[in-house]
Amino acid sequence: MRPFYYHHIVTLDETSVVGNVYFAHFVHWQGHCRERFLAQHAPGVVSAIQRGDLAIVTVSCSMNYYTECFALDTIDVAMTLRMSTGNRLTMDFEFRRGSDLAARGTQTVACMRRTESGVVPIEIPLELSKSLVAFA
């Protein structure tokens, strides 16, 4: 299994008053990683989102934290596809500061389309399915 990597340098505004990274930023970085993946491997999906033809909706996420991170730390976020079923994708994330495992997370998203009566499920776009194969 080959992960997709997103490298993040922690900024001061991502830290708390005591100097460590505020826990919610790890979830935020999951989104950054996911969006960078789309930009690099499924640009047509990004275009579909921008046109309003597709919405990728987070339906669940979880995090486990193991060590603190601080301003100017480089965090390597590794994303892999755990499973794809119906209109949903579940991805696993590992957050490393150097060789230290800082956190692990999981996120499930659903592919949807916005309509006048709300969002409705749609199939996972073919471009996205094909690009995820290498990271499953």
Secondary structure, DSSP 8 states (H G I E B T S, - for coil): ---EEEEEE--GGGB-TTSBB-THHHHHHHHHHHHHHHHHH-HHHHHHHHHTS-EEEEEEEEEEE-S--BTT-EEEEEEEEEEEETTEEEEEEEEEETTEEEEEEEEEEEEEEEETTEEEE----HHHHHHHGGG-
